[in-house]
Amino acid sequence: MPSGQGQAQALDSDNEHRMDSNNDYVLCLNATRVVNKRMAMFFECLCAKGTSVRVLALPRHRWSLDRGEQPFEITQMTEVRADIGQVTGRRLSAILCFHWAVLPFAVLFGLMLRVPVTYDEHDHYELNTLEGSGGAFKLKLSSLLVRWIHRLFLPWVRLVTCIHLKDGLLKNHLQQWQSEVIEIHNYPARIWRESAQPAENSGRLCFVYIGGVFAEKGVGAAAKAFQLLPATIQQKAELHIFGDGDKALIEWLRSQPGIVVHNAVAPAVFREFAASHRCVGLSMLAATPRYSLVGTNCTKLYEYLALGMPVIATRVGEFESFVTTNQIGLLIDGHMDPVELSKAMTQLVSDPSLCAHFSQQASDLMRRDEMTWENEWQKIETSGHLAKSRAA
């Protein structure tokens, strides 16, 4: 066993007396002040058990703390720190690290403060080792950095959580340096399925997308496909884009007839829209090396399904087998040909009974307790490796 891992486990007995969640807080480290959806779900589960959260972040971007299902109680905010709930006077019980770049600091703080460290790898490994941005040299450099930081510092953490990639690639990589690895899927909170409404066969069919507005996620292809719809079909359909991202793409989308762009939309607003419209969710990732590994970490896919939406997805990663097996929608090629996509849209508009069948299958699937974030969180709690914040 690596010496770091041994020391991390030796901290257990020091923390047993510090686990009253109503008196604890968890320190969360990130490389940016943007708290993404996955991080927000971690925070919500901690807060639900009475544990406060202090976020320390590098001063990159502006603070963004609105990805949660409910507004966070922000009690204090500085350039690099944001407190969710009351932190002053409470005891530190654990450290959560959400970015490889600050993992060394998380381990250092954990050793100094004698609290366990949990590291969540949810996006950065495949981004920096397979895709990246810039030239080949930058990609190679970022890949080496990620791998070496994992190699050096993962043995010192208590627990690693990660998304699922095809064939368990990410989990297998992480287990080279830390045996305690749990795959945590980005399933939505129960509130999504509770807000679902039965789909009706009347009214326009709304094709919807939620998430980052980027070409690699099929947003541009969706707009082009919508414009290719026959006039008789287009009169029965709408296309709504919910999200922020590529400013040039968003500007172009706004100029296209029949397309509505909703920026800076909270999850609750999207759920309200879905409750009052008949919708089909677009979950289309490009056939890049990175997205070809996507398994069950596509947040928007599960949010659509929880709301009872059929989906149109790309044959990328494990999407094909998942969509086909569960009979929840239609598939197009990962190159996202607008003509092919337009045909899929036309099929769903023209066949309300097929839409209704997919909708029922989606709802049935997401009624299973294991298809919720709360169930995923239980994996962390029952592991006994997260500072037993009385959440267990």
MIZA-389401 format. One line per field, with one value per residue (C-alpha): y, z, x. Coordinates in nm, 2 decimals, m for minus. Example, Ala and Ser with C-alpha at 12.3 -4.5 7.8 and 13.67 -1.06 7.14 Angstrom:
BEGIN
v: [m0.45 | m0.11]
w: [0.78 | 0.71]
u: [1.23 | 1.37]
END
This chain:
BEGIN
v: [0.00 | 0.35 | 0.54 | 0.83 | 0.60 | 0.45 | 0.79 | 0.89 | 0.58 | 0.65 | 0.97 | 0.78 | 0.75 | 1.12 | 1.21 | 0.98 | 1.24 | 1.52 | 1.38 | 1.57 | 1.71 | 2.00 | 2.12 | 2.04 | 2.19 | 2.05 | 2.24 | 2.21 | 2.30 | 2.39 | 2.55 | 2.79 | 2.99 | 2.82 | 2.55 | 2.31 | 2.09 | 1.79 | 1.99 | 2.16 | 1.81 | 1.72 | 2.04 | 1.99 | 1.65 | 1.78 | 2.07 | 1.85 | 1.66 | 1.98 | 2.01 | 2.35 | 2.40 | 2.63 | 2.66 | 2.77 | 2.84 | 2.99 | 3.34 | 3.23 | 3.34 | 3.50 | 3.32 | 3.10 | 2.93 | 2.89 | 2.53 | 2.38 | 2.26 | 2.52 | 2.85 | 2.81 | 3.00 | 3.21 | 3.35 | 3.49 | 3.55 | 3.69 | 3.67 | 3.31 | 3.19 | 3.12 | 2.99 | 2.79 | 2.78 | 2.88 | 2.79 | 3.02 | 2.82 | 2.49 | 2.21 | 2.10 | 1.73 | 1.66 | 1.81 | 1.75 | 1.83 | 1.88 | 1.96 | 1.79 | 2.12 | 2.18 | 1.82 | 1.88 | 2.16 | 1.94 | 1.67 | 1.92 | 2.07 | 1.72 | 1.62 | 1.95 | 1.96 | 1.59 | 1.54 | 1.29 | 1.40 | 1.28 | 1.36 | 1.37 | 1.32 | 1.40 | 1.58 | 1.66 | 1.33 | 1.27 | 1.64 | 1.68 | 1.35 | 1.29 | 1.62 | 1.94 | 2.27 | 2.40 | 2.21 | 1.87 | 1.99 | 2.15 | 1.83 | 1.62 | 1.85 | 1.86 | 1.49 | 1.44 | 1.69 | 1.51 | 1.17 | 1.27 | 1.45 | 1.14 | 0.92 | 1.14 | 1.25 | 0.99 | 0.75 | 1.02 | 1.06 | 0.86 | 0.81 | 0.88 | 0.92 | 0.94 | 0.94 | 0.63 | 0.60 | 0.33 | m0.01 | 0.15 | 0.32 | 0.61 | 0.39 | 0.15 | 0.44 | 0.58 | 0.25 | 0.23 | 0.48 | 0.45 | 0.13 | 0.31 | 0.43 | 0.46 | 0.55 | 0.81 | 0.86 | 1.20 | 1.09 | 1.38 | 1.45 | 1.31 | 1.65 | 1.61 | 1.30 | 1.45 | 1.75 | 1.54 | 1.57 | 1.31 | 1.38 | 1.47 | 1.40 | 1.75 | 2.08 | 2.15 | 1.92 | 2.11 | 1.99 | 2.11 | 2.13 | 2.22 | 2.26 | 2.43 | 2.58 | 2.43 | 2.28 | 1.96 | 1.91 | 1.92 | 2.26 | 2.40 | 2.07 | 2.09 | 2.44 | 2.34 | 2.03 | 2.23 | 2.46 | 2.16 | 2.03 | 2.04 | 2.34 | 2.12 | 1.96 | 2.28 | 2.43 | 2.16 | 2.19 | 2.43 | 2.43 | 2.57 | 2.60 | 2.65 | 2.74 | 2.96 | 2.90 | 2.99 | 3.36 | 3.35 | 3.04 | 3.18 | 3.50 | 3.29 | 3.08 | 3.39 | 3.49 | 3.17 | 3.17 | 2.94 | 2.90 | 3.03 | 3.07 | 3.09 | 3.21 | 3.19 | 2.96 | 2.79 | 2.41 | 2.49 | 2.72 | 2.44 | 2.19 | 2.44 | 2.47 | 2.09 | 2.06 | 2.28 | 2.16 | 1.83 | 1.79 | 1.58 | 1.61 | 1.65 | 1.46 | 1.46 | 1.44 | 1.45 | 1.14 | 1.27 | 1.06 | 1.22 | 1.18 | 0.83 | 0.72 | 0.88 | 0.62 | 0.73 | 1.07 | 1.28 | 1.48 | 1.63 | 1.28 | 1.17 | 1.50 | 1.47 | 1.11 | 1.20 | 1.46 | 1.19 | 1.31 | 1.09 | 1.17 | 1.20 | 1.09 | 1.01 | 0.67 | 0.77 | 0.57 | 0.37 | 0.59 | 0.35 | 0.05 | 0.25 | 0.42 | 0.10 | m0.13 | 0.10 | 0.21 | 0.57 | 0.75 | 0.76 | 0.76 | 0.94 | 0.92 | 1.08 | 1.32 | 1.48 | 1.52 | 1.78 | 1.58 | 1.27 | 1.46 | 1.64 | 1.30 | 1.18 | 1.50 | 1.45 | 1.10 | 1.20 | 1.49 | 1.27 | 0.98 | 1.10 | 0.74 | 0.66 | 0.97 | 0.87 | 0.52 | 0.65 | 0.90 | 0.62 | 0.41 | 0.71 | 0.77 | 0.40 | 0.39 | 0.70 | 0.59 | 0.33 | 0.45 | 0.36 | 0.62 | 0.92 | 1.13 | 1.06 | 0.69 | 0.77 | 0.98 | 0.68 | 0.50 | 0.77 | 0.77 | 0.40 | 0.36 | 0.50 | 0.70 | 1.04 | 1.20 | 1.04 | 1.37 | 1.20 | 1.19 | 0.82]
w: [0.00 | m0.08 | 0.22 | 0.14 | 0.13 | 0.46 | 0.62 | 0.48 | 0.63 | 0.96 | 0.99 | 1.04 | 1.41 | 1.44 | 1.28 | 1.44 | 1.71 | 1.45 | 1.26 | 1.38 | 1.05 | 1.22 | 1.34 | 1.04 | 0.71 | 0.41 | 0.22 | m0.16 | m0.39 | m0.76 | m1.03 | m1.13 | m0.96 | m1.19 | m0.99 | m1.25 | m1.22 | m1.08 | m0.81 | m0.72 | m0.67 | m0.43 | m0.24 | m0.22 | m0.07 | 0.19 | 0.28 | 0.30 | 0.58 | 0.77 | 0.65 | 0.53 | 0.24 | 0.19 | m0.17 | m0.24 | m0.61 | m0.82 | m0.93 | m1.28 | m1.44 | m1.23 | m0.95 | m1.08 | m0.81 | m0.98 | m1.11 | m0.82 | m0.81 | m0.54 | m0.47 | m0.24 | 0.09 | 0.03 | 0.36 | 0.26 | m0.07 | m0.15 | m0.46 | m0.39 | m0.13 | m0.12 | 0.19 | 0.15 | 0.48 | 0.81 | 0.82 | 1.10 | 1.42 | 1.26 | 1.23 | 0.91 | 0.85 | 0.50 | 0.18 | m0.17 | m0.47 | m0.81 | m1.04 | m1.10 | m1.10 | m0.73 | m0.62 | m0.48 | m0.26 | m0.14 | m0.04 | 0.14 | 0.33 | 0.42 | 0.57 | 0.75 | 0.89 | 0.94 | 0.75 | 0.47 | 0.10 | m0.17 | m0.54 | m0.81 | m1.17 | m1.38 | m1.70 | m1.71 | m1.78 | m2.12 | m2.21 | m2.14 | m2.27 | m2.58 | m2.70 | m2.54 | m2.72 | m2.92 | m3.10 | m3.05 | m2.81 | m2.58 | m2.58 | m2.50 | m2.22 | m2.06 | m2.08 | m1.91 | m1.64 | m1.56 | m1.56 | m1.33 | m1.09 | m1.06 | m1.02 | m0.75 | m0.54 | m0.58 | m0.33 | m0.06 | m0.09 | 0.09 | m0.20 | m0.57 | m0.75 | m1.12 | m1.42 | m1.62 | m1.95 | m2.20 | m2.08 | m1.75 | m1.90 | m1.65 | m1.34 | m1.45 | m1.50 | m1.16 | m0.99 | m1.09 | m0.81 | m0.57 | m0.52 | m0.37 | m0.68 | m0.72 | m1.05 | m0.98 | m1.27 | m1.35 | m1.29 | m1.20 | m0.86 | m0.79 | m0.84 | m1.21 | m1.24 | m0.98 | m1.21 | m1.52 | m1.68 | m1.90 | m2.27 | m2.48 | m2.85 | m2.92 | m2.97 | m3.13 | m3.07 | m2.92 | m2.99 | m2.69 | m2.60 | m2.26 | m2.18 | m2.33 | m2.67 | m2.88 | m3.23 | m3.08 | m2.89 | m3.20 | m3.15 | m3.49 | m3.66 | m3.48 | m3.62 | m3.97 | m3.95 | m3.83 | m4.13 | m4.36 | m4.22 | m4.48 | m4.43 | m4.32 | m4.05 | m3.94 | m3.86 | m3.61 | m3.44 | m3.25 | m3.16 | m2.82 | m2.71 | m2.33 | m2.24 | m2.29 | m2.47 | m2.81 | m2.86 | m3.23 | m3.25 | m3.02 | m3.23 | m3.55 | m3.38 | m3.28 | m3.65 | m3.76 | m3.80 | m3.57 | m3.32 | m2.97 | m2.75 | m2.37 | m2.20 | m1.83 | m1.75 | m1.41 | m1.40 | m1.25 | m1.54 | m1.79 | m1.59 | m1.59 | m1.97 | m2.01 | m1.79 | m2.02 | m2.36 | m2.55 | m2.59 | m2.75 | m2.60 | m2.82 | m2.68 | m2.96 | m2.91 | m3.19 | m3.28 | m3.14 | m2.95 | m2.62 | m2.67 | m2.81 | m2.45 | m2.31 | m2.13 | m1.86 | m1.77 | m2.01 | m1.76 | m2.02 | m2.15 | m1.81 | m1.74 | m2.06 | m1.97 | m1.62 | m1.76 | m1.99 | m2.31 | m2.60 | m2.72 | m3.04 | m2.97 | m3.17 | m3.21 | m2.99 | m2.70 | m2.52 | m2.63 | m2.91 | m2.69 | m2.41 | m2.64 | m2.83 | m2.53 | m2.34 | m2.65 | m2.56 | m2.89 | m3.23 | m3.32 | m3.59 | m3.69 | m3.48 | m3.76 | m3.71 | m4.07 | m4.07 | m4.34 | m4.13 | m3.82 | m4.01 | m4.11 | m3.74 | m3.64 | m3.91 | m3.80 | m3.45 | m3.55 | m3.80 | m3.55 | m3.22 | m3.11 | m3.15 | m2.95 | m2.67 | m2.66 | m2.62 | m2.36 | m2.15 | m2.18 | m2.06 | m1.76 | m1.66 | m1.68 | m1.46 | m1.20 | m1.08 | m0.76 | m0.89 | m1.17 | m0.93 | m0.79 | m0.44 | m0.50 | m0.65 | m0.34 | m0.12 | m0.28 | m0.13 | 0.21 | 0.25 | 0.15 | 0.48 | 0.32 | 0.31 | 0.66 | 0.79 | 0.81 | 0.97 | 0.61 | 0.64]
u: [0.00 | 0.14 | 0.26 | 0.02 | m0.28 | m0.18 | m0.16 | m0.49 | m0.65 | m0.48 | m0.68 | m1.00 | m0.98 | m0.89 | m1.22 | m1.46 | m1.55 | m1.60 | m1.89 | m2.19 | m2.31 | m2.49 | m2.16 | m1.94 | m1.85 | m1.68 | m1.41 | m1.44 | m1.15 | m1.20 | m0.98 | m1.25 | m1.52 | m1.78 | m1.97 | m2.10 | m2.41 | m2.23 | m2.06 | m2.39 | m2.55 | m2.27 | m2.33 | m2.70 | m2.67 | m2.43 | m2.65 | m2.96 | m2.78 | m2.70 | m2.33 | m2.22 | m1.99 | m1.70 | m1.58 | m1.22 | m1.14 | m0.87 | m0.98 | m1.08 | m1.41 | m1.69 | m1.86 | m2.14 | m2.34 | m2.68 | m2.66 | m2.84 | m3.20 | m3.27 | m3.09 | m2.79 | m2.78 | m2.47 | m2.36 | m2.02 | m1.83 | m1.49 | m1.27 | m1.17 | m1.41 | m1.79 | m1.97 | m2.29 | m2.47 | m2.31 | m1.94 | m1.81 | m1.78 | m1.81 | m1.55 | m1.39 | m1.47 | m1.36 | m1.21 | m1.36 | m1.15 | m1.31 | m1.02 | m0.69 | m0.50 | m0.58 | m0.55 | m0.20 | m0.34 | m0.62 | m0.38 | m0.16 | m0.45 | m0.58 | m0.25 | m0.21 | m0.56 | m0.59 | m0.91 | m0.98 | m0.98 | m1.22 | m1.14 | m1.40 | m1.29 | m1.59 | m1.47 | m1.10 | m0.93 | m1.08 | m1.09 | m0.71 | m0.59 | m0.81 | m0.94 | m0.81 | m0.77 | m0.48 | m0.21 | m0.07 | 0.21 | m0.05 | m0.26 | 0.04 | 0.15 | m0.19 | m0.22 | 0.11 | 0.01 | m0.31 | m0.16 | 0.13 | m0.08 | m0.30 | 0.00 | 0.16 | m0.14 | m0.42 | m0.25 | m0.30 | m0.67 | m0.93 | m1.18 | m1.20 | m1.54 | m1.57 | m1.81 | m1.86 | m1.68 | m1.72 | m1.57 | m1.49 | m1.18 | m1.17 | m1.22 | m0.96 | m0.71 | m0.78 | m0.75 | m0.38 | m0.31 | m0.61 | m0.81 | m1.11 | m1.29 | m1.67 | m1.84 | m2.10 | m2.34 | m2.49 | m2.85 | m3.09 | m3.23 | m3.58 | m3.73 | m3.70 | m3.92 | m4.16 | m4.22 | m4.28 | m4.62 | m4.80 | m4.73 | m5.04 | m5.07 | m5.19 | m5.01 | m4.68 | m4.39 | m4.10 | m3.75 | m3.54 | m3.17 | m3.03 | m2.66 | m2.35 | m2.43 | m2.15 | m2.13 | m1.98 | m2.30 | m2.52 | m2.68 | m2.59 | m2.69 | m3.03 | m3.09 | m3.00 | m3.22 | m3.51 | m3.49 | m3.49 | m3.82 | m4.11 | m4.33 | m4.62 | m4.40 | m4.24 | m4.58 | m4.63 | m4.29 | m4.06 | m3.69 | m3.58 | m3.22 | m3.16 | m2.80 | m2.50 | m2.17 | m2.04 | m2.15 | m2.11 | m2.32 | m2.59 | m2.61 | m2.65 | m2.92 | m3.12 | m3.12 | m3.29 | m3.67 | m3.86 | m3.58 | m3.59 | m3.28 | m3.31 | m2.99 | m2.91 | m3.20 | m3.21 | m3.31 | m3.65 | m3.74 | m3.66 | m3.87 | m4.16 | m4.13 | m4.13 | m4.43 | m4.64 | m4.51 | m4.48 | m4.11 | m3.84 | m3.49 | m3.18 | m2.88 | m2.63 | m2.25 | m2.00 | m1.81 | m1.48 | m1.23 | m1.35 | m1.73 | m1.69 | m1.61 | m1.92 | m2.13 | m2.37 | m2.24 | m2.45 | m2.66 | m2.90 | m3.00 | m3.12 | m3.29 | m3.49 | m3.59 | m3.69 | m3.93 | m4.08 | m3.93 | m3.84 | m3.48 | m3.29 | m2.93 | m2.61 | m2.45 | m2.16 | m2.02 | m2.29 | m2.58 | m2.67 | m2.72 | m2.89 | m3.14 | m3.22 | m3.24 | m3.48 | m3.68 | m3.67 | m3.60 | m3.43 | m3.06 | m2.86 | m2.49 | m2.23 | m2.14 | m2.48 | m2.59 | m2.87 | m3.06 | m3.06 | m3.16 | m3.44 | m3.58 | m3.58 | m3.76 | m4.01 | m4.08 | m4.16 | m4.38 | m4.57 | m4.62 | m4.76 | m4.82 | m4.45 | m4.36 | m4.60 | m4.45 | m4.10 | m4.22 | m4.38 | m4.07 | m3.86 | m4.08 | m4.08 | m3.71 | m3.65 | m3.90 | m3.65 | m3.49 | m3.14 | m3.18 | m3.16 | m2.88 | m2.99 | m2.92 | m2.58 | m2.50 | m2.58 | m2.28 | m2.05 | m2.22 | m2.23 | m1.86 | m1.76 | m1.48 | m1.63 | m1.58 | m1.90 | m2.07 | m2.37 | m2.49 | m2.44]
END
